[in-house]
Amino acid sequence: MRYRKHIRLKYYDYKSDGFYFVTICSWNRLRYLCRYEKIIGSQLGKISMKFTGMHIDYHKVMPDHAHIIFILQNSTRSLSRIIQWFKSSTTLIAKRNGFSGKYFWQPNYFEHVIRNDKSLRRIREYIENNPSVERLNWSKLDP
């Protein structure tokens, strides 16, 4: 039996108003997400219509992961429920559009509660610069 590590804050209410930085990785960190970037962006765009009190502040799709800053304001659903819908809907649409793997996303995701404006600015900058850093890291592997 596989054991899944609990990585959420134990007593934190993930319906609380605020900003949340989330990273969702592709299955086995395979580098195919850019092929499905329009699907991912489209589903992110539908979140505020589907879930009351939920908005996307910023996002960037990388080849093997996606960074998203979610904003919850009087949300009727928890962050985990919203991410569950997002992962499920993108997987179904990607499969209709040629994705043939068994899984599209990793079963879990990484999340960070953004506690102040300084942290929000740093995270936005990190997300913006991530593609350049990623290209540099991959170019070191390809001589």
C-alpha positions as semicolon CSV with decimal commas, in nm:
position;residue;x (nm);y (nm);z (nm)
1;M;0,000;0,000;0,000
2;R;0,133;0,346;-0,095
3;Y;0,159;0,607;0,176
4;R;0,090;0,970;0,081
5;K;0,258;1,230;0,295
6;H;0,030;1,505;0,429
7;I;0,191;1,834;0,336
8;R;-0,083;2,084;0,428
9;L;-0,080;2,296;0,743
10;K;-0,253;2,085;1,005
11;Y;-0,505;2,332;1,149
12;Y;-0,524;2,586;0,867
13;D;-0,859;2,660;0,702
14;Y;-0,791;2,654;0,327
15;K;-1,114;2,846;0,262
16;S;-0,964;3,147;0,441
17;D;-0,936;3,471;0,247
18;G;-0,591;3,529;0,106
19;F;-0,336;3,452;-0,160
20;Y;-0,205;3,099;-0,216
21;F;0,098;3,003;-0,424
22;V;0,051;2,658;-0,577
23;T;0,281;2,441;-0,787
24;I;0,130;2,142;-0,964
25;C;0,366;1,898;-1,137
26;S;0,309;1,680;-1,439
27;W;0,305;1,305;-1,391
28;N;0,662;1,188;-1,315
29;R;0,776;1,543;-1,403
30;L;0,753;1,457;-1,774
31;R;0,793;1,765;-1,993
32;Y;0,465;1,784;-2,189
33;L;0,263;2,062;-2,025
34;C;0,357;2,333;-2,279
35;R;0,173;2,131;-2,546
36;Y;-0,142;2,171;-2,336
37;E;-0,083;2,530;-2,220
38;K;-0,400;2,662;-2,391
39;I;-0,613;2,398;-2,215
40;I;-0,451;2,474;-1,879
41;G;-0,500;2,850;-1,929
42;S;-0,858;2,805;-2,041
43;Q;-0,948;2,599;-1,734
44;L;-0,778;2,850;-1,504
45;G;-0,989;3,120;-1,669
46;K;-1,307;2,929;-1,584
47;I;-1,229;2,900;-1,212
48;S;-1,376;3,237;-1,111
49;M;-1,699;3,154;-1,297
50;K;-1,722;2,805;-1,145
51;F;-1,624;2,887;-0,786
52;T;-1,761;3,186;-0,597
53;G;-1,487;3,383;-0,424
54;M;-1,198;3,237;-0,625
55;H;-0,972;3,424;-0,867
56;I;-0,638;3,369;-1,037
57;D;-0,380;3,639;-0,965
58;Y;-0,096;3,506;-1,181
59;H;0,015;3,183;-1,346
60;K;0,288;3,036;-1,564
61;V;0,300;2,696;-1,733
62;M;0,640;2,530;-1,750
63;P;0,723;2,207;-1,939
64;D;0,680;1,989;-1,626
65;H;0,491;2,205;-1,375
66;A;0,255;2,499;-1,341
67;H;0,280;2,786;-1,092
68;I;-0,046;2,953;-0,992
69;I;-0,135;3,223;-0,741
70;F;-0,494;3,178;-0,628
71;I;-0,692;3,449;-0,448
72;L;-0,972;3,339;-0,217
73;Q;-1,226;3,600;-0,100
74;N;-1,531;3,463;0,078
75;S;-1,481;3,139;-0,110
76;T;-1,750;2,875;-0,096
77;R;-1,497;2,596;-0,160
78;S;-1,157;2,504;-0,020
79;L;-0,837;2,540;-0,216
80;S;-0,800;2,160;-0,239
81;R;-1,149;2,122;-0,393
82;I;-1,073;2,388;-0,652
83;I;-0,741;2,228;-0,744
84;Q;-0,911;1,888;-0,762
85;W;-1,159;2,028;-1,017
86;F;-0,879;2,199;-1,214
87;K;-0,664;1,886;-1,234
88;S;-0,959;1,666;-1,328
89;S;-1,097;1,900;-1,594
90;T;-0,758;1,964;-1,757
91;T;-0,685;1,591;-1,764
92;L;-1,016;1,508;-1,933
93;I;-0,975;1,778;-2,197
94;A;-0,609;1,691;-2,260
95;K;-0,707;1,326;-2,315
96;R;-0,968;1,438;-2,570
97;N;-0,691;1,635;-2,741
98;G;-0,431;1,364;-2,782
99;F;-0,280;1,302;-2,438
100;S;-0,242;0,926;-2,414
101;G;-0,078;0,877;-2,073
102;K;-0,259;0,721;-1,781
103;Y;-0,203;1,024;-1,557
104;F;-0,160;1,391;-1,647
105;W;-0,076;1,541;-1,304
106;Q;0,107;1,421;-0,993
107;P;-0,143;1,317;-0,724
108;N;-0,046;1,599;-0,487
109;Y;0,057;1,964;-0,520
110;F;0,275;2,212;-0,333
111;E;0,114;2,511;-0,169
112;H;0,230;2,813;0,024
113;V;0,007;3,059;0,209
114;I;0,121;3,409;0,111
115;R;0,116;3,617;0,427
116;N;0,216;3,969;0,314
117;D;0,273;4,200;0,015
118;K;0,651;4,157;0,020
119;S;0,614;3,780;-0,008
120;L;0,355;3,820;-0,286
121;R;0,594;4,041;-0,486
122;R;0,882;3,793;-0,442
123;I;0,665;3,500;-0,551
124;R;0,536;3,684;-0,858
125;E;0,897;3,766;-0,949
126;Y;0,999;3,403;-0,895
127;I;0,718;3,281;-1,123
128;E;0,804;3,540;-1,390
129;N;1,174;3,446;-1,388
130;N;1,122;3,070;-1,359
131;P;1,126;3,001;-1,736
132;S;1,467;3,169;-1,775
133;V;1,613;2,985;-1,478
134;E;1,468;2,658;-1,604
135;R;1,623;2,710;-1,951
136;L;1,963;2,775;-1,791
137;N;1,937;2,460;-1,578
138;W;1,838;2,243;-1,875
139;S;2,109;2,393;-2,098
140;K;2,371;2,279;-1,843
141;L;2,248;1,922;-1,896
142;D;2,276;1,946;-2,277
143;P;2,641;2,009;-2,373
